[in-house]
Amino acid sequence: MAKPNFIDLSYEHRIPILYEDRSIIAIDKPAGWMLVPVSWQRTDWNLQAALISSIEAGHFWARSRNIKFFKYIHRLDGETSGILLFARSQGALNTYGDLFETRRIEKIYLAVTDKLPRQSTWTCQLSLAQDAKRIGRIVVDRNGKPAETEFRVVASAGGKHLIEARPHTGRTHQIRVHLAESGCAILGDELYGKPGNTMALRSVGLACRDPFTGKPIAIRAPVEGFLAQYGFPASVYQMKFLSLPPRKPRVPDAGQ
C-alpha cells in the first residue's frame, strides 16, 4: 500500500505533506496548531505532542515511513499557516537547524493588510526584543536582536493589499512586528493590529541546498485558497526563489 501524502491525526485533522526525503518532511501546517513547550503538553492544539502521540499509536502515515524520530526544525506562530519542516533524525535536526541559523534557507510568506503600504517595496531592519511588560509580545528595541525583512506589494483589491515577505532572519513575530511598524499590520493579528477571525499570514515558499547531497530543494505551499479567502485571484501571484537557479527547459533528444 502506498504511503499517504498526508498526516492523519484524526478524521477531522488531515495535514498535507508537501515534501519528503530521507532527512526531512515538510507539512502544510493549518492555522491554530501551536508548537509549544513541553510543559504545555495538555494543550489540545500542541502539534508536536499530537504528532508524537500519532507515531506512538502506530498510525499508518508514520508506520509506512518507519518514523522513529520526528521534531520540528523551525517554528511558525500558532495562527500562521504553511510550510513547516520536521527532521527525521537528530542529525537532520542539527544540520538543517544550522542552515536556518546561518541564513542559508530562503523563506517566502504572504500577508494581507487593509492599510496601503507607503512604498511598493521596502526593507525593514528594526531590531527586536521581548516586551518586558507583556509576555509573548515583541517590541522594537535598538538594543535587541538584529532583524531584516524584505517586503513587496503584490496586488490590491477591495481595500486589501497582498504583501510578499522575505525574512532574512528568524526572530519571533518578525514579519508581524515589521509590518505593524511599517504602518500596515496584518489582518487578524490580535497582538499588533486588529482582532479578526484568522491571521492573514501564510508561509508559502522554502528553498535551500540539501546539506547532504547538495541538490536544490524548493518547497511550495498552495496559495489559491489563501488568496481567494481575501478576494485575490490566483493569477496575481507567481513565486520566484532567488537563491536557486531557474529551472532550465528540457532539451529534446535528437529525433524527437
N, C-alpha and C positions, 0 to 999 in steps of 0.2 A: 504493500500500500504506500502511495506517495506521501511525502511529508506535507502537512498542511501549510499554507502560506499565511497563516495567522496563529496567534496565541489565543487559545480558548480558555479564558478564566471561568466563564460560566455561559449559560445560554444567552445572557444579556450583554456580556462583555467579550467581544472578539476583537483583538488588537492586530491589525495588519503587520506583516513582516515585509519590510521594504527591500532589505538586502541581507545576505548572509554569506559567510565563508567559514573556514575552519577556526578563525580567531574571534570574529565579532558577529553580532546580529543587530540590525537596525530596525526599530519598530516605529510605527506611526502612533505616538502617544496621544490618546484623547485628552482633551481639557478636563480638569477635575482630579486627575490622578496625581498624587504627590510623591516625591522622593524625600522621605523624612528620616530623622534619626531613629536608631533602633529603639530608643526609649519611648517612641510613639507607636509601638507595634500594634496597639489596639485600634488605631485609626483605620476605619474601613477602607479608605482610599489610599493606603500605603502601597504603591505599586511594587516596590522591591519586595516587600513582605508577601504580597499576593502572588508574585511570580515564584518565589521560593516555595511557598505552600503548594503551588500548582506542580512544580517539579517534584517535590517530595511525595505528592499524591500520585505520581506516575501518569499525569495527563499525557495524551498521545503526542501533542506538539513537542514536548520535551523528550519523551521516551523515544520517539522516532529519530531524534537527533543525538541521543545518548548524552544529554546535557547533565553534567555533574556540578558545574560552576557557572554562575550567572550573576554578573554585577554591573551596575550602570557605570559608565566611564566618565560622563559629564552630567550636568543637571539641566532640567527645564523647570521653570516655575510651574506650580500646580495648575494654573489656568492657561498655560501656554501649551498648544498642541504641536505635533510634528515630530521630526526626526530625533530619536534618542538612541544612542549606541550602548550596547551591552557587550561585555567581554565574556568569552567562554573559558578563560583560564586566567590565573593570576599573572602569568607572563604577558598575556594580551592586555590585561588591565594596566599593568605598569608601562608597557610600551606605548599603547595608544594614549594613556594619560600623559606621557611625556610629550606626545605630539600636540596635545592641547596646551600644555604648559609652555611649550616653546613656540606657540603660534604657527604651527605647520598644518593646521586644519582650517580650511575655508568654510565659513558658515554664512548662510543666507536666510533671512527672515522676511516675512511680510507682515506689515502692521496697517491698521486703519485708524484714522483720526477724523474728527469733524472740524478741526481747525486748519486752515490753509497755511502750510509752512511758508516762512518768509523767503526761502530760496528753493529752487528746484533740486539742487544738490548741495550738500554740505557735509562737513566732518565735525563731530563733537569730540573734544578731548578733555572734558571735565573729569577731574579725579573724584573718586567715590569712597565713602566710608559708611560704617554703620551709624544709624541715628542713635545718639546717646539717650534720647528722650523716649524713643519708641522701638521696642524690639521688633525686628523683622523689616524695618524700613531703612532705606538707603538715602543718604543725602550727599550733595556736592560738598567736597572738602578739599581745599588746595593741598592739605597735608595727607590726603587719603591715597588710595592706590591708583596709579595711572589707568585710564580707560580711554578707548578710542573706538568710535563707531562712524562708519560712512553711511550716509542716507541719500536716497534718490526718490523723488516723487514720480511714481509710475503713471498714475491716472487720477482723475477727479470725476465724480458723478454723484448727483443727488445730494450735494452738500457733504460728501465724504471723500477722503483722499487716501489713496493707496500708496504706501511707502515701502520701498525695499531697504532693509537694514543689513549692513555687513559689519558685524563686530570683529575687531582685530584683537581684542582682549576678552576675557570671560568673567567679568565681575558680576556679582549678584545684582539682578534687576537693571543691568547696564542699559539695555535698549529702552526700557520703560522710563528710567530717570533721564536719559539723554534726550528722549523725545519730549518729555514733560518740560525739561529745562529749555528746549527749543521752542516752547510755546504751542506744542501740538501733542498733548497727552493721548495715549492710546484709548480708543473707545472701550468702555467697560473696565478700566483699570481703577479699582477702588482705592488703591494706595496713593496714586499720583495723579489721578484725574477724576472722572465722574463714575459713580457706580453704574453697573449695567448687568445684563443677563450673562454675557460671556465677555472675556477679554479678547480683543481682536489682534492677537499676536500668534503667528504660526512659524515654526521652523520648517523651511521648505527645501533647503539645499545644504549638502555637506560634501566636501571633496578633500582628498589628500592622496598621498602616495602610500601604498601599502608598505608598512615599515618592514615587513618580512620578505616581500617579493619585489618591491619597487614598482609594481604596476599601479596605474591610476585607479582610484575608486571615486565614483561620482554617484551620490545617493540623492534622489529627488522624492519629495512627498507630493501627493496630489494637491493641486491648488484650486481646482474647479469649484468644489463645494464651498471653500472658504471665500472665494471671490463672489460667488453667487449670493452667499449669505449677506454680503454688504453691497449688493447691487452692481457688481462689476462683471462684464463678460470675460470668459476665459481667455479670449484673444488679446486682452490688454497687457498680458504679462508673458514674457519669454525669458526664462532663466539662462544666465550665462556665467559659467565658472571662469574665474580669472586665473586661477593657479594651475590649471591643467590645459594642455594644448587642445585646440579644437579637434573634433573627430574628422579624420581625413576620409573623403569619399572613396568607396571601394572601386578599384580599377578592374574592369572586366578582364578575364583571361582572354588570350588570343582565340579567335574563333567564336566567341560568344556574341 
